[in-house]
Amino acid sequence: MYSNEHTLQDLLKKAYRSLDMDGTVDVMEVRNAYHKVVGDLISRLTWSVRYDAGVLTVALASAALRQELTFRKEGLAARINEVLGRPVVKSIRFV
């Protein structure tokens, strides 16, 4: 029995990093952190989450939710970065 257990996600991160594909790892981590920070309800109302060059773009099903989250985007970015342990998300755009 091996005590060196890894999740598939950990193995994929290592593989992407070894292939100099850190951007792909960032996209996966930012998406996961977004869903963790906003919770299940808002995640269900989220159509897509895209990340590129420090900008997180989130498409939402509700205009009212889009407006509410726009007011809170700085705090959400800070919480996502806190979950990630490093400043990855510089801004959030809700569409």
Backbone as a printed PyTorch tensor [residue, N CA C, xyz], in Angstrom:
tensor([[[  0.8540,  -1.1830,   0.0000],
         [  0.0000,   0.0000,   0.0000],
         [  0.8910,   1.2350,   0.0000]],

        [[  0.6060,   2.1480,  -0.9030],
         [  1.3930,   3.3700,  -1.0080],
         [  0.7550,   4.4700,  -0.1750]],

        [[  1.5910,   5.2270,   0.5150],
         [  1.0740,   6.3530,   1.2860],
         [  1.1460,   7.6480,   0.4770]],

        [[  1.6470,   7.5630,  -0.7300],
         [  1.8210,   8.7220,  -1.5880],
         [  0.6150,   8.8390,  -2.5280]],

        [[ -0.5200,   9.2180,  -1.9860],
         [ -1.7420,   9.3110,  -2.7650],
         [ -1.8850,  10.7030,  -3.3660]],

        [[ -2.3290,  10.7440,  -4.6090],
         [ -2.5560,  12.0050,  -5.3120],
         [ -3.9190,  11.9560,  -5.9800]],

        [[ -4.5620,  13.0980,  -6.0310],
         [ -5.8080,  13.1580,  -6.7730],
         [ -5.4840,  13.3250,  -8.2510]],

        [[ -6.4230,  13.0110,  -9.0910],
         [ -6.2440,  13.1910, -10.5290],
         [ -5.9690,  14.6550, -10.8430]],

        [[ -6.6510,  15.5460, -10.1300],
         [ -6.4450,  16.9720, -10.3430],
         [ -4.9960,  17.3730, -10.0240]],

        [[ -4.4430,  16.8590,  -8.9420],
         [ -3.0450,  17.1510,  -8.5980],
         [ -2.0950,  16.6580,  -9.6800]],

        [[ -2.3540,  15.4560, -10.1790],
         [ -1.5030,  14.9010, -11.2230],
         [ -1.5920,  15.7150, -12.5130]],

        [[ -2.8010,  16.1630, -12.8580],
         [ -2.9580,  16.9900, -14.0600],
         [ -2.2400,  18.3260, -13.9070]],

        [[ -2.3180,  18.9240, -12.7230],
         [ -1.6130,  20.1880, -12.4810],
         [ -0.1160,  20.0200, -12.6800]],

        [[  0.4250,  18.9380, -12.1310],
         [  1.8550,  18.6870, -12.2820],
         [  2.2210,  18.4720, -13.7450]],

        [[  1.3830,  17.7440, -14.4630],
         [  1.6540,  17.4900, -15.8820],
         [  1.6110,  18.7890, -16.6810]],

        [[  0.5950,  19.6170, -16.4540],
         [  0.5010,  20.8960, -17.1720],
         [  1.6970,  21.7850, -16.8540]],

        [[  2.0850,  21.8330, -15.5860],
         [  3.2310,  22.6720, -15.2030],
         [  4.5170,  22.1670, -15.8370]],

        [[  4.6810,  20.8490, -15.9100],
         [  5.8950,  20.3050, -16.5160],
         [  5.9460,  20.5830, -18.0120]],

        [[  4.7880,  20.8120, -18.6270],
         [  4.7210,  21.1380, -20.0520],
         [  4.6410,  22.6420, -20.2910]],

        [[  4.9390,  23.4440, -19.2560],
         [  4.8600,  24.9090, -19.3260],
         [  3.4650,  25.3950, -19.7320]],

        [[  2.4550,  24.7580, -19.1700],
         [  1.0620,  25.1310, -19.4350],
         [  0.4170,  25.6600, -18.1600]],

        [[  1.1470,  26.5290, -17.4390],
         [  0.6400,  27.0660, -16.1790],
         [ -0.6730,  27.8130, -16.3520]],

        [[ -0.8810,  28.4300, -17.5020],
         [ -2.1280,  29.1490, -17.7530],
         [ -3.3320,  28.2290, -17.6770]],

        [[ -3.1830,  27.0060, -18.1420],
         [ -4.2720,  26.0320, -18.0790],
         [ -4.5750,  25.6770, -16.6310]],

        [[ -3.5510,  25.5420, -15.8280],
         [ -3.7340,  25.2590, -14.4000],
         [ -4.4550,  26.4240, -13.7360]],

        [[ -4.0500,  27.6540, -14.0600],
         [ -4.7090,  28.8310, -13.4880],
         [ -6.1910,  28.8480, -13.8320]],

        [[ -6.5410,  28.5370, -15.0720],
         [ -7.9510,  28.5320, -15.4850],
         [ -8.7360,  27.5370, -14.6360]],

        [[ -8.2190,  26.3340, -14.4830],
         [ -8.9170,  25.3170, -13.6860],
         [ -9.0570,  25.7600, -12.2330]],

        [[ -7.9750,  26.2840, -11.6700],
         [ -8.0110,  26.6850, -10.2660],
         [ -8.9360,  27.8690, -10.0330]],

        [[ -8.9320,  28.8390, -10.9420],
         [ -9.8050,  30.0120, -10.7930],
         [-11.2620,  29.5990, -10.8960]],

        [[-11.5940,  28.7410, -11.8370],
         [-12.9860,  28.2610, -11.9580],
         [-13.4330,  27.5590, -10.6820]],

        [[-12.6000,  26.6750, -10.1700],
         [-12.9550,  25.9590,  -8.9360],
         [-13.1020,  26.9200,  -7.7590]],

        [[-12.1970,  27.8850,  -7.6520],
         [-12.2580,  28.8550,  -6.5570],
         [-13.5130,  29.7220,  -6.6670]],

        [[-13.8770,  30.1340,  -7.8860],
         [-15.0940,  30.9410,  -8.0780],
         [-16.3020,  30.1810,  -7.5320]],

        [[-16.4600,  28.9300,  -7.9260],
         [-17.6160,  28.1490,  -7.4900],
         [-17.6000,  27.9220,  -5.9770]],

        [[-16.4280,  27.7520,  -5.4150],
         [-16.3180,  27.5840,  -3.9670],
         [-16.7210,  28.8570,  -3.2320]],

        [[-16.3030,  30.0140,  -3.7510],
         [-16.5800,  31.2980,  -3.0920],
         [-18.0530,  31.6790,  -3.2020]],

        [[-18.6640,  31.5080,  -4.3780],
         [-20.0480,  31.9690,  -4.5480],
         [-21.0760,  30.9660,  -4.0550]],

        [[-20.7080,  29.7070,  -3.9350],
         [-21.6330,  28.7060,  -3.4150],
         [-22.5160,  28.0850,  -4.4850]],

        [[-23.3280,  27.1270,  -4.0450],
         [-24.1400,  26.3240,  -4.9670],
         [-25.2110,  27.1120,  -5.7050]],

        [[-25.9290,  27.9880,  -5.0000],
         [-27.0320,  28.7120,  -5.6320],
         [-26.5370,  29.5800,  -6.7850]],

        [[-25.5300,  30.4000,  -6.5450],
         [-25.0210,  31.2790,  -7.5980],
         [-24.3300,  30.4550,  -8.6780]],

        [[-23.6810,  29.3720,  -8.3120],
         [-23.0600,  28.4990,  -9.3090],
         [-24.0910,  27.9380, -10.2760]],

        [[-25.2730,  27.6080,  -9.7640],
         [-26.3380,  27.0920, -10.6450],
         [-26.8610,  28.1720, -11.5850]],

        [[-26.7340,  29.4380, -11.1890],
         [-27.1920,  30.5470, -12.0290],
         [-26.0670,  31.1050, -12.9090]],

        [[-24.9270,  30.4470, -12.8990],
         [-23.7830,  30.8560, -13.7040],
         [-23.7460,  30.0180, -14.9700]],

        [[-23.7570,  30.6970, -16.1250],
         [-23.7140,  29.9850, -17.4040],
         [-22.3000,  29.6020, -17.7910]],

        [[-21.3590,  30.5080, -17.6400],
         [-19.9740,  30.1840, -17.9800],
         [-19.0130,  31.0070, -17.1330]],

        [[-17.8240,  30.4560, -16.9390],
         [-16.7530,  31.1200, -16.2120],
         [-15.5070,  31.0070, -17.0840]],

        [[-14.9780,  32.1560, -17.5010],
         [-13.7720,  32.1780, -18.3250],
         [-12.7120,  33.0130, -17.6190]],

        [[-11.4690,  32.6100, -17.7770],
         [-10.3680,  33.3410, -17.1660],
         [ -9.2680,  33.5210, -18.1930]],

        [[ -8.7800,  34.7630, -18.3160],
         [ -7.6870,  35.0360, -19.2440],
         [ -6.9410,  36.2810, -18.7760]],

        [[ -5.6520,  36.1370, -18.6050],
         [ -4.7570,  37.2580, -18.2970],
         [ -5.2260,  38.1100, -17.1150]],

        [[ -5.6370,  37.4570, -16.0490],
         [ -6.0090,  38.1700, -14.8380],
         [ -7.4550,  38.6210, -14.7700]],

        [[ -8.2230,  38.4230, -15.8490],
         [ -9.6240,  38.8580, -15.8880],
         [-10.5310,  37.6270, -15.8600]],

        [[-11.4000,  37.5910, -14.8650],
         [-12.4050,  36.5390, -14.7490],
         [-13.6970,  37.0750, -15.3500]],

        [[-14.2080,  36.3980, -16.3710],
         [-15.4620,  36.8010, -17.0160],
         [-16.5120,  35.7590, -16.6980]],

        [[-17.6200,  36.2110, -16.1110],
         [-18.6750,  35.3130, -15.6540],
         [-19.9860,  35.6990, -16.3200]],

        [[-20.6060,  34.7400, -17.0110],
         [-21.9240,  34.9520, -17.6080],
         [-22.9740,  34.4100, -16.6480]],

        [[-23.9480,  35.2510, -16.3320],
         [-24.9780,  34.8900, -15.3600],
         [-26.3480,  34.8500, -16.0080]],

        [[-27.2310,  34.0400, -15.4370],
         [-28.5790,  33.8620, -15.9650],
         [-29.5230,  34.9960, -15.5880]],

        [[-29.1560,  35.8050, -14.6170],
         [-30.0550,  36.8160, -14.0850],
         [-29.4140,  38.2010, -14.1100]],

        [[-30.1350,  39.1700, -14.6800],
         [-29.6370,  40.5460, -14.7120],
         [-29.5450,  41.1280, -13.3050]],

        [[-30.4980,  40.7940, -12.4480],
         [-30.4690,  41.2990, -11.0730],
         [-29.2610,  40.7490, -10.3180]],

        [[-28.9680,  39.4770, -10.5100],
         [-27.7940,  38.8790,  -9.8770],
         [-26.5180,  39.4940, -10.4370]],

        [[-26.4950,  39.7250, -11.7450],
         [-25.3370,  40.3520, -12.3800],
         [-25.0700,  41.7140, -11.7590]],

        [[-26.1120,  42.5060, -11.5350],
         [-25.9530,  43.8310, -10.9440],
         [-25.4650,  43.7290,  -9.4930]],

        [[-26.0390,  42.8100,  -8.7310],
         [-25.6410,  42.6410,  -7.3340],
         [-24.1840,  42.2170,  -7.2230]],

        [[-23.7690,  41.2560,  -8.0430],
         [-22.3880,  40.7920,  -7.9820],
         [-21.4040,  41.8340,  -8.5100]],

        [[-21.8460,  42.6800,  -9.4190],
         [-20.9820,  43.7510,  -9.9160],
         [-20.5900,  44.6800,  -8.7750]],

        [[-21.5240,  44.9500,  -7.8720],
         [-21.2250,  45.7960,  -6.7140],
         [-20.2280,  45.1260,  -5.7630]],

        [[-20.1550,  43.8140,  -5.8040],
         [-19.3030,  43.0660,  -4.8730],
         [-18.0660,  42.4590,  -5.5310]],

        [[-17.7510,  42.8650,  -6.7410],
         [-16.6980,  42.1740,  -7.4930],
         [-15.3100,  42.3040,  -6.8690]],

        [[-14.9870,  43.4320,  -6.2450],
         [-13.6670,  43.5620,  -5.6140],
         [-13.5190,  42.5730,  -4.4610]],

        [[-14.5620,  42.4700,  -3.6490],
         [-14.5370,  41.5230,  -2.5400],
         [-14.4830,  40.0750,  -3.0140]],

        [[-15.2150,  39.7740,  -4.0830],
         [-15.1840,  38.4190,  -4.6350],
         [-13.7940,  38.0780,  -5.1790]],

        [[-13.1770,  39.0350,  -5.8750],
         [-11.8240,  38.8090,  -6.3970],
         [-10.8520,  38.5520,  -5.2530]],

        [[-10.9690,  39.3200,  -4.1850],
         [-10.0880,  39.1370,  -3.0290],
         [-10.2910,  37.7630,  -2.4010]],

        [[-11.5380,  37.3270,  -2.2930],
         [-11.8170,  36.0150,  -1.6900],
         [-11.3260,  34.8780,  -2.5780]],

        [[-11.4810,  35.0300,  -3.8920],
         [-10.9780,  34.0060,  -4.8160],
         [ -9.4650,  33.9040,  -4.7050]],

        [[ -8.7990,  35.0560,  -4.6780],
         [ -7.3390,  35.0560,  -4.5320],
         [ -6.9060,  34.4570,  -3.1970]],

        [[ -7.6990,  34.6950,  -2.1690],
         [ -7.4040,  34.1220,  -0.8470],
         [ -7.4950,  32.5970,  -0.9000]],

        [[ -8.5270,  32.0790,  -1.5730],
         [ -8.6730,  30.6300,  -1.7240],
         [ -7.4910,  30.0600,  -2.5030]],

        [[ -7.0470,  30.7860,  -3.5320],
         [ -5.9400,  30.3180,  -4.3640],
         [ -4.5850,  30.4830,  -3.6760]],

        [[ -4.5220,  31.4000,  -2.7190],
         [ -3.2730,  31.6290,  -2.0120],
         [ -2.2890,  32.5130,  -2.7520]],

        [[ -2.7530,  33.1690,  -3.8040],
         [ -1.9050,  34.0770,  -4.5720],
         [ -2.7830,  34.9950,  -5.4040]],

        [[ -2.2890,  36.1730,  -5.7600],
         [ -3.1060,  37.1400,  -6.5210],
         [ -3.1650,  36.7930,  -8.0030]],

        [[ -4.1730,  36.0380,  -8.3780],
         [ -4.3430,  35.6090,  -9.7630],
         [ -5.3930,  36.4610, -10.4620]],

        [[ -6.5360,  36.6760,  -9.8030],
         [ -7.6480,  37.4320, -10.3920],
         [ -7.4550,  38.9080, -10.0960]],

        [[ -7.2590,  39.6910, -11.1460],
         [ -7.0780,  41.1320, -10.9930],
         [ -8.3960,  41.8860, -11.1050]],

        [[ -9.3200,  41.3500, -11.9120],
         [-10.6400,  41.9610, -12.0220],
         [-11.6600,  40.9110, -12.4570]],

        [[-12.9300,  41.2310, -12.1920],
         [-14.0340,  40.3510, -12.5760],
         [-14.9940,  41.1460, -13.4420]],

        [[-15.4510,  40.5210, -14.5170],
         [-16.4290,  41.1260, -15.4240],
         [-17.6440,  40.2150, -15.4610]],

        [[-18.8070,  40.7610, -15.1300],
         [-20.0540,  39.9950, -15.1890],
         [-20.8090,  40.3700, -16.4520]],

        [[-21.2020,  39.3680, -17.2220],
         [-21.9240,  39.6240, -18.4700],
         [-23.2060,  38.8450, -18.4880]]])
